[in-house]
Amino acid sequence: MASDFTVTRKKQIGEFVRSRRESKGLSRRELGEMIGYDKGADVYIGSFERGRTYIPPEKIRLVKEALDCEYEDLIP
């Protein structure tokens, strides 16, 4: 079972991703496509934003570049 810290951090990262994405005027689908998801791009981004999953390690650099943010904003 996930610790309270882990759950809280996932939600913080998700809220950051959503806020940053919206401030850049990107849809979930657009951000998903920018980081290499084709089918279901909006579903993957939605799961990050809701704090259900972390951004996969191989996608962190792409999200960082797309959202113009720091690594620390995206990792637990």
N, C-alpha and C positions, 0 to 999 in steps of 0.2 A: 504494500500500500504506500502511496506517495506521501511524503511528509507535508506538513502545512507550508513549509518554506517552498518546496517544489511547486505546489499548486499555486501559491501566491505569485511566485516568480513567473510561471507560465502565463498567468493572467496579466501580469505587468508587461511582459514582452508582447503579448497579444494586443493589449490596449495601445502600446507604443506603435506597433505595426499598423494598426487600424488608423490611428491618429495621423501618423506620418503619411500613409498611403492617401488618405482623404485630403490632407493638406497639399499633396502633389497633384490632386485631381485625377488619381488613378482608380479604376474599378478593381475589384478583386481579380477578375479575369485578366485584365491588363497586367497587373503585377505578376500574377501566376505565369502568364506567357513570357514576361520579361525574364523570369528566373528558370524557364525551361519546362514548365508544365504545359502540356497540350490539352488533353481531355481532362475535364474536371478541375481546371485551374482555379476557378472560384471556390470550389469545395476545399481544396488544399489550403488556400489562403484563409478561408473562413475558419478552418480548424485551428490554424495558428492564432488567429485573432480572438477566438473564444477561449484560448488557453487549454485546448484539449491535447495539443501536441506541440512539441518544440519544432523549430525550423530544422530540417535535416542538416547535418554538418556540411555536406557538399553544396548546399544552397545558401549558406550564410553569407558568403562573399557576394553572391549575386544580389541578395536582398539588400545588403549593405550599400552596394553601388546604386541599386534602383531607388532606394529611399534616401540616399546621401546621409548616412548616419555612421555611427561608430560600432565596432564589434561588440563593445561592452553593452550596447543597447539591445543586442540580439541573443546573447548567450546567458545561460543560468549562472 
